[in-house]
């Protein structure tokens, strides 16, 4: 959670699945601005792989590609906005939004942060590193994450759930490391820029009730349609 917060079991609920498809559709549309052919567009190829992994309907996927590439005649514009602040119990939070109407999103964020504290630009980001985040899975038995990180040029790695590994890179090296990992025995599932807390709050310092309050706060923000990613300064 120090790298990126994800709702527990979010893929299980139908409404959460719809939100996930909506977020991926935005990522696809933005990636498709650089071309509708995934063979010639690495960013689009990665997002398509993510979409297929969670069984996004093919017509939804194709429509997002065409819309983003300008093949439907529709105008697509999203503003990228970061909201900074604190969840309950002073857990620092960075909320990344893609919105077609900032005048709608801003007041919604103010409401959602009432149980925490919405800060000004720079009030929390100083305590986060802007890094590349690559989620990957071993493609062969015996694949060594530490060796792969060294050989591919990643700065660090973190073991994740279900055998997944999160490789962390310098922001400028995201694409380079993504392309190098397959040769080191890892299939890249997603690659994006994000924020990792420098000094995450230790969960052991919070009671079970306090942790539930933080989770509920983050889950409520995640339900907002304009929210793409949440980066919470809470240790694993």
C-alpha positions in Angstrom: 0.0 0.0 0.0 3.0 2.2 0.3 3.1 2.1 -3.5 -0.4 1.8 -4.7 -3.6 1.1 -2.8 -6.0 -1.5 -4.3 -9.4 -2.3 -2.9 -9.6 -5.7 -1.3 -11.5 -8.1 -3.5 -12.6 -5.3 -5.9 -12.7 -7.7 -8.9 -15.4 -9.7 -7.2 -18.2 -7.1 -7.2 -20.1 -6.4 -10.4 -20.2 -2.6 -9.8 -16.5 -2.5 -8.9 -15.8 -4.5 -12.1 -17.6 -1.8 -14.0 -15.5 0.9 -12.4 -12.4 -1.1 -13.2 -13.4 -1.3 -16.9 -14.1 2.4 -16.9 -10.7 3.2 -15.6 -9.0 0.9 -18.1 -11.1 2.4 -20.9 -9.7 5.9 -20.1 -6.1 4.5 -20.0 -6.8 2.8 -23.4 -8.2 6.0 -25.0 -5.2 8.1 -23.8 -2.7 5.5 -25.0 -4.5 5.2 -28.3 -3.8 8.8 -29.0 -0.3 7.7 -30.2 -1.8 5.1 -32.6 -4.4 2.4 -32.7 -2.0 -0.4 -33.6 -0.7 -2.1 -30.4 2.2 -3.6 -32.3 3.6 -0.1 -32.8 2.3 1.4 -29.5 3.9 -0.2 -26.5 1.8 1.7 -24.0 -1.4 0.7 -25.7 -0.2 -2.9 -25.9 0.3 -3.0 -22.1 -3.1 -1.6 -21.3 -4.8 -4.0 -23.7 -3.1 -6.9 -21.9 -4.4 -5.5 -18.6 -7.9 -5.2 -20.0 -7.8 -8.8 -21.3 -6.5 -10.1 -18.0 -9.7 -8.8 -16.3 -11.9 -10.0 -19.1 -13.0 -6.6 -20.5 -15.6 -7.2 -23.3 -13.9 -7.0 -26.7 -16.5 -4.5 -28.0 -15.7 -2.2 -25.1 -12.0 -2.5 -25.7 -12.3 -1.9 -29.4 -14.5 1.1 -28.9 -12.1 2.7 -26.5 -9.2 2.2 -28.9 -11.1 3.7 -31.8 -12.4 6.6 -29.7 -8.9 7.4 -28.4 -7.3 7.2 -31.8 -9.9 9.6 -33.2 -11.5 7.0 -35.5 -15.0 7.6 -34.4 -15.1 11.4 -35.0 -15.7 12.0 -31.3 -13.5 14.4 -29.3 -11.8 12.9 -26.3 -10.2 15.1 -23.7 -9.3 14.3 -20.1 -7.5 16.5 -17.6 -4.9 14.8 -15.4 -5.3 16.1 -11.8 -3.6 15.1 -8.6 -5.3 15.7 -5.2 -3.1 15.5 -2.1 -4.0 15.1 1.5 -4.4 12.8 4.4 -6.7 9.8 5.2 -7.8 9.4 8.8 -5.0 9.1 11.3 -2.6 11.2 9.2 -2.0 8.6 6.5 -0.7 10.6 3.4 -2.6 10.1 0.2 -2.1 11.0 -3.5 -5.2 10.6 -5.6 -4.7 10.6 -9.4 -7.8 11.6 -11.5 -8.6 11.7 -15.2 -11.6 13.9 -15.7 -13.6 15.6 -18.5 -14.9 18.2 -16.0 -12.6 19.5 -13.3 -15.4 21.7 -12.0 -17.3 18.5 -11.1 -14.3 16.6 -9.8 -12.9 19.2 -7.4 -16.0 19.6 -5.2 -16.5 15.8 -5.1 -12.9 15.4 -3.8 -13.5 18.0 -1.1 -16.5 16.1 0.1 -14.7 12.7 0.0 -11.8 14.2 2.0 -14.0 15.4 4.8 -13.1 12.4 7.0 -9.5 13.1 6.3 -7.8 16.4 5.2 -7.5 17.7 1.7 -4.2 19.6 1.2 -2.8 22.0 -1.2 -0.5 21.2 -4.1 2.9 20.1 -2.7 1.5 19.5 0.9 2.0 15.8 0.6 3.8 15.1 -2.6 7.2 16.0 -1.1 6.9 12.8 1.0 6.5 10.6 -2.1 8.9 9.5 -4.9 7.6 9.7 -8.5 8.6 6.3 -9.8 7.8 3.7 -12.5 5.8 0.8 -11.3 5.9 -2.5 -13.2 3.7 -5.4 -12.1 5.1 -8.7 -13.5 4.7 -12.4 -13.0 7.4 -15.1 -13.6 7.3 -16.7 -17.0 9.5 -19.6 -16.0 10.2 -21.7 -13.0 13.0 -20.4 -10.9 12.8 -16.8 -12.2 14.7 -14.7 -9.6 13.1 -11.2 -9.0 16.2 -9.8 -7.4 18.5 -10.8 -10.3 15.9 -9.7 -12.8 15.7 -6.3 -11.1 19.5 -5.9 -11.3 19.8 -7.1 -14.9 16.8 -5.0 -16.2 17.9 -1.8 -14.4 15.1 -1.6 -11.8 15.8 0.4 -8.6 14.0 -2.1 -6.3 11.3 -4.7 -6.2 8.5 -5.8 -3.9 6.9 -9.2 -3.6 3.1 -9.0 -4.2 0.1 -11.3 -3.9 -0.4 -14.4 -6.0 3.3 -14.6 -7.0 3.4 -11.2 -8.6 6.3 -8.8 -8.2 6.3 -5.0 -8.4 9.5 -3.7 -10.0 10.2 0.0 -9.1 12.2 2.1 -11.6 13.3 5.6 -12.1 10.5 7.5 -13.8 12.6 7.9 -17.0 13.5 4.2 -17.1 9.9 2.8 -17.1 9.8 1.7 -20.7 13.4 0.6 -20.8 13.0 -1.8 -17.8 9.6 -3.0 -19.1 11.2 -4.1 -22.3 14.1 -5.7 -20.5 12.2 -7.8 -18.0 10.8 -10.6 -20.4 14.4 -11.6 -21.1 14.9 -12.0 -17.4 12.0 -14.5 -17.0 9.1 -12.1 -16.1 6.0 -11.2 -18.1 5.0 -7.6 -17.7 1.3 -7.2 -16.7 1.2 -3.5 -16.2 3.6 -0.5 -16.3 2.8 3.0 -15.2 4.2 6.0 -13.4 3.1 6.4 -9.8 4.0 7.6 -6.3 5.7 5.7 -3.5 5.7 7.0 0.0 9.1 7.8 1.4 8.0 7.4 5.0 4.8 5.2 5.1 2.8 4.9 8.3 3.4 1.5 10.0 0.1 -0.4 10.1 1.2 -1.8 13.5 0.9 1.7 14.9 -2.8 1.8 14.2 -5.5 -0.3 15.8 -7.7 -2.6 13.8 -10.6 -0.1 14.0 -8.3 2.7 12.8 -7.1 0.6 9.9 -10.7 -0.1 8.9 -11.4 3.7 8.9 -8.4 4.2 6.6 -9.6 1.4 4.3 -13.2 2.8 4.2 -11.9 6.3 3.4 -9.8 5.0 0.5 -12.6 2.7 -0.8 -15.0 5.6 -0.9 -12.5 7.7 -3.0 -11.9 4.7 -5.3 -15.6 4.6 -6.1 -15.5 8.0 -7.7 -15.6 7.6 -11.5 -12.8 10.2 -12.1 -10.3 8.5 -9.8 -7.7 6.4 -11.7 -5.2 5.5 -9.0 -4.7 6.0 -5.2 -1.3 6.0 -3.7 -1.4 5.7 0.1 1.5 6.1 2.5 0.7 3.0 4.5 3.3 0.2 4.8 2.6 -3.4 3.9 
